[in-house]
């Protein structure tokens, strides 16, 4: 496993602006085809609190209901290939995550511990599909456990490399399971997800949003109302206009609690350590770190 590197302040800002280029192109395609999306998580928080990126945040997040996500995939080739492309397991069989990414063309971004993976790399924006969860709390808990297991199968190819002892053996065993098994499991849930059903939603291949930063009531913990992804308003973000949930206050309180309170210095860290990065050649003077 290679040593983690850090971005200089100038490179950190270049990272944000490189992701902004992709957000603009994604937004263009969605508007042209009347496809709903919202800025999600820290990106929505940044839009509300900072009118742009959270100053110490190094990524961007998009949320979409499943049907809108699949509609976007039908139009993904309308994005300018000189700017970005869409990546998921369908477009890149070596890609092991259950949600998609916009990848900046002509870049490289390798996370520490993932140097051996064969999927395409690059500076990215996460695109999270939101799938239906069961109506009952018991059903939600069971689905959450099932999806946790599927997620660990996908993660095992990374975990087997940097784990030790028992866990190294455990993840090595899990890594022998064909990736078709977890993707088939997620796919069955995706087929049942409709924009018009009353079910709450979440990204099934990622920990439930309602459990990440604060524990919400059990009846709300595992999913979010669909209206958060369909009842939208425009928000300024780095001088551009993007869509977010009209009920942003409820959304951000659900995720973060007192979202207007700035975290202490320990909470202002980059999300994922990386070992290698290359920026778009036309956007930086010193391209490789």
C-alpha positions as CSV (number, residue, x, y, z in Angstrom):
1,X,0.0,0.0,0.0
2,X,1.4,3.3,-1.0
3,X,1.9,6.3,1.3
4,X,-0.9,8.9,1.4
5,X,-0.3,12.3,-0.1
6,X,-1.7,15.7,0.6
7,X,-2.9,18.4,-1.7
8,X,-1.4,21.9,-1.5
9,X,-4.0,24.6,-1.1
10,X,-3.7,25.5,-4.7
11,X,-4.2,21.9,-5.8
12,X,-7.1,21.5,-3.4
13,X,-8.9,24.4,-5.1
14,X,-8.1,22.9,-8.5
15,X,-9.7,19.7,-7.4
16,X,-12.9,21.5,-6.5
17,X,-13.0,23.4,-9.8
18,X,-12.3,20.3,-11.7
19,X,-15.4,18.7,-10.1
20,X,-17.4,21.9,-10.7
21,X,-16.8,21.4,-14.5
22,X,-18.4,18.0,-14.2
23,X,-21.3,19.3,-12.2
24,X,-22.0,21.9,-14.9
25,X,-21.9,19.3,-17.7
26,X,-24.1,16.9,-15.7
27,X,-26.6,19.6,-15.0
28,X,-26.7,20.6,-18.7
29,X,-27.6,17.1,-19.8
30,X,-30.2,16.7,-17.0
31,X,-31.9,20.0,-17.9
32,X,-32.0,19.2,-21.6
33,X,-33.7,15.9,-20.8
34,X,-35.9,17.0,-17.9
35,X,-34.2,14.6,-15.5
36,X,-34.4,15.4,-11.8
37,X,-31.4,15.4,-9.5
38,X,-30.3,17.2,-6.4
39,X,-27.1,18.3,-4.8
40,X,-26.8,16.0,-1.8
41,X,-25.0,15.7,1.5
42,X,-22.0,18.0,1.8
43,X,-22.7,19.6,-1.6
44,X,-26.1,20.7,-0.5
45,X,-24.7,21.9,2.8
46,X,-22.0,23.9,1.0
47,X,-24.6,25.5,-1.3
48,X,-26.8,26.6,1.7
49,X,-24.0,27.6,4.1
50,X,-21.2,28.7,1.8
51,X,-22.8,29.2,-1.6
52,X,-20.2,26.8,-2.9
53,X,-17.9,24.1,-1.6
54,X,-17.4,23.7,2.1
55,X,-13.9,25.2,2.3
56,X,-12.3,22.0,3.5
57,X,-14.5,19.6,1.4
58,X,-12.8,17.8,-1.4
59,X,-15.7,16.1,-3.2
60,X,-19.2,16.6,-4.6
61,X,-22.3,14.5,-4.3
62,X,-25.5,14.1,-6.4
63,X,-28.6,12.2,-5.4
64,X,-31.3,10.9,-7.8
65,X,-34.3,8.6,-7.5
66,X,-33.7,5.3,-9.3
67,X,-35.9,6.0,-12.3
68,X,-34.2,9.3,-12.9
69,X,-30.8,7.7,-12.5
70,X,-31.6,5.1,-15.1
71,X,-33.0,7.8,-17.4
72,X,-29.7,9.7,-17.1
73,X,-27.7,6.6,-18.0
74,X,-29.7,6.5,-21.3
75,X,-28.4,10.1,-22.0
76,X,-25.0,9.8,-20.4
77,X,-23.2,9.9,-23.8
78,X,-24.6,13.4,-24.4
79,X,-22.0,14.7,-21.9
80,X,-18.9,16.2,-23.6
81,X,-16.3,13.4,-23.6
82,X,-13.6,16.0,-23.4
83,X,-15.0,17.0,-19.9
84,X,-16.2,13.8,-18.3
85,X,-17.8,10.4,-18.6
86,X,-20.1,8.3,-16.4
87,X,-18.8,5.2,-14.7
88,X,-20.6,2.3,-13.0
89,X,-20.4,-1.5,-13.1
90,X,-22.3,-1.5,-16.4
91,X,-19.9,0.8,-18.2
92,X,-16.8,-0.5,-16.4
93,X,-17.0,-4.2,-15.3
94,X,-14.0,-3.8,-13.0
95,X,-15.8,-1.0,-11.1
96,X,-16.9,-2.5,-7.7
97,X,-19.3,0.1,-6.2
98,X,-23.1,0.1,-6.3
99,X,-23.4,3.8,-7.2
100,X,-22.0,5.8,-10.2
101,X,-19.4,8.4,-10.6
102,X,-18.7,11.2,-13.1
103,X,-15.0,10.9,-14.0
104,X,-13.0,13.8,-15.3
105,X,-11.5,12.9,-18.6
106,X,-7.7,12.9,-18.7
107,X,-7.2,12.7,-14.9
108,X,-6.1,10.2,-12.4
109,X,-7.1,9.8,-8.8
110,X,-6.1,6.6,-6.9
111,X,-7.2,6.1,-3.3
112,X,-4.7,4.6,-0.8
113,X,-5.2,0.9,-0.7
114,X,-6.9,0.7,-4.1
115,X,-3.8,0.8,-6.3
116,X,-4.4,-2.8,-7.4
117,X,-8.0,-2.3,-8.6
118,X,-8.4,-2.5,-12.4
119,X,-11.2,0.0,-12.8
120,X,-10.7,3.3,-14.5
121,X,-9.7,6.1,-12.2
122,X,-10.0,9.9,-12.2
123,X,-11.2,12.9,-10.3
124,X,-14.8,12.2,-9.7
125,X,-18.3,13.3,-8.5
126,X,-20.4,10.6,-6.8
127,X,-23.9,10.0,-8.2
128,X,-26.1,8.1,-5.7
129,X,-29.2,6.3,-6.9
130,X,-32.0,6.2,-4.3
131,X,-33.9,3.0,-4.1
132,X,-37.2,2.0,-2.3
133,X,-36.9,0.6,1.1
134,X,-39.7,-1.6,2.8
135,X,-42.6,0.2,4.4
136,X,-42.1,-1.6,7.7
137,X,-39.3,-0.8,10.1
138,X,-38.5,-4.5,10.5
139,X,-38.2,-4.9,6.8
140,X,-35.9,-1.9,6.6
141,X,-33.6,-3.4,9.2
142,X,-33.5,-6.7,7.4
143,X,-32.8,-4.9,4.1
144,X,-30.1,-2.8,5.7
145,X,-28.3,-6.0,7.0
146,X,-28.6,-7.7,3.6
147,X,-27.2,-4.6,1.8
148,X,-24.4,-4.4,4.4
149,X,-23.4,-7.9,3.4
150,X,-23.5,-7.1,-0.3
151,X,-21.4,-4.0,0.3
152,X,-18.7,-6.0,2.2
153,X,-18.5,-8.5,-0.7
154,X,-17.7,-5.6,-3.1
155,X,-15.3,-4.0,-0.6
156,X,-13.5,-7.3,0.1
157,X,-11.1,-6.8,-2.9
158,X,-9.8,-3.7,-1.1
159,X,-10.1,-5.0,2.4
160,X,-8.1,-8.2,1.8
161,X,-5.0,-6.2,0.9
162,X,-4.7,-4.0,4.0
163,X,-6.4,-6.2,6.6
164,X,-4.5,-8.4,8.9
165,X,-5.0,-11.7,10.8
166,X,-8.5,-13.1,10.9
167,X,-10.0,-10.3,8.8
168,X,-7.5,-10.7,6.0
169,X,-8.6,-14.3,5.7
170,X,-12.2,-13.4,6.0
171,X,-12.1,-10.7,3.3
172,X,-9.9,-12.9,1.0
173,X,-12.7,-15.5,1.2
174,X,-15.4,-12.9,0.4
175,X,-13.3,-11.7,-2.5
176,X,-13.7,-15.1,-4.2
177,X,-17.5,-14.5,-4.5
178,X,-18.3,-13.2,-8.1
179,X,-19.3,-9.6,-8.2
180,X,-22.4,-10.7,-10.1
181,X,-23.8,-11.9,-6.7
182,X,-23.9,-8.5,-5.0
183,X,-24.9,-6.6,-8.1
184,X,-27.7,-9.0,-8.7
185,X,-28.9,-8.4,-5.2
186,X,-28.9,-4.7,-5.6
187,X,-30.5,-5.1,-9.0
188,X,-33.6,-6.8,-7.6
189,X,-34.2,-3.9,-5.3
190,X,-33.6,-1.4,-8.1
191,X,-36.3,-3.1,-10.3
192,X,-38.9,-2.6,-7.6
193,X,-38.1,1.1,-7.1
194,X,-40.6,3.6,-8.7
195,X,-40.9,7.3,-8.3
196,X,-44.6,7.0,-7.6
197,X,-44.5,4.5,-4.8
198,X,-45.0,5.7,-1.2
199,X,-41.7,4.1,0.1
200,X,-38.9,6.1,1.6
201,X,-35.6,5.8,-0.3
202,X,-31.8,5.5,0.3
203,X,-28.7,4.5,-1.6
204,X,-28.6,0.8,-0.8
205,X,-24.9,0.4,-1.6
206,X,-23.9,3.0,0.9
207,X,-24.5,3.3,4.7
208,X,-28.0,4.7,5.4
209,X,-27.7,8.5,5.4
210,X,-29.8,8.8,8.5
211,X,-27.2,6.9,10.5
212,X,-24.0,8.6,9.3
213,X,-23.7,11.8,11.3
214,X,-26.7,11.6,13.7
215,X,-29.1,8.9,14.8
216,X,-32.5,9.7,13.6
217,X,-35.7,8.0,15.0
218,X,-35.8,4.3,14.1
219,X,-38.8,4.9,11.8
220,X,-36.9,7.4,9.8
221,X,-33.3,6.2,10.1
222,X,-33.1,4.0,7.1
223,X,-34.7,6.1,4.4
224,X,-35.7,9.6,3.2
225,X,-38.9,11.0,1.6
226,X,-38.9,11.0,-2.1
227,X,-40.1,14.6,-2.1
228,X,-36.5,15.6,-1.1
229,X,-35.4,14.5,-4.6
230,X,-38.4,15.7,-6.6
231,X,-39.5,19.0,-4.9
232,X,-36.6,21.1,-5.9
233,X,-35.3,24.6,-6.0
234,X,-32.2,26.2,-7.5
235,X,-29.2,27.1,-5.3
236,X,-26.1,29.1,-6.1
237,X,-22.9,27.0,-6.0
238,X,-19.6,28.5,-6.9
239,X,-21.4,31.1,-9.1
240,X,-23.4,28.5,-10.9
241,X,-27.0,27.4,-10.3
242,X,-27.8,23.8,-9.5
243,X,-30.8,22.0,-8.1
244,X,-31.3,21.0,-4.5
245,X,-34.1,20.0,-2.2
246,X,-36.6,22.8,-1.6
247,X,-37.0,21.5,2.0
248,X,-33.2,21.9,2.5
249,X,-33.6,22.8,6.2
250,X,-35.3,19.5,7.0
251,X,-32.8,17.5,4.8
252,X,-29.7,19.0,6.4
253,X,-31.1,18.7,10.0
254,X,-31.8,15.0,9.2
255,X,-28.2,14.5,8.0
256,X,-26.2,16.8,10.3
257,X,-28.3,18.2,13.0
258,X,-27.2,21.8,13.7
259,X,-25.8,22.2,10.2
260,X,-25.0,25.9,10.5
261,X,-22.6,25.2,13.3
262,X,-19.0,24.8,11.9
263,X,-17.1,21.7,13.0
264,X,-13.9,22.0,15.0
265,X,-10.5,21.7,13.3
266,X,-10.5,17.9,13.6
267,X,-13.7,17.7,11.6
268,X,-12.3,19.7,8.7
269,X,-10.4,16.9,6.9
270,X,-10.3,15.6,3.4
271,X,-12.6,12.5,3.1
272,X,-10.3,10.0,1.5
273,X,-6.4,9.7,1.4
274,X,-5.0,9.3,-2.0
275,X,-1.7,8.0,-3.4
276,X,-1.7,9.4,-6.9
277,X,-3.4,12.2,-8.7
278,X,-3.2,13.9,-12.1
279,X,-5.2,17.0,-13.0
280,X,-6.5,18.0,-16.5
281,X,-3.4,19.1,-18.3
282,X,-5.1,22.3,-19.5
283,X,-6.1,23.3,-15.9
284,X,-2.8,23.1,-14.0
285,X,0.8,24.0,-14.4
286,X,2.2,21.1,-12.3
287,X,0.0,18.1,-13.3
288,X,1.2,15.1,-11.3
289,X,1.5,14.7,-7.5
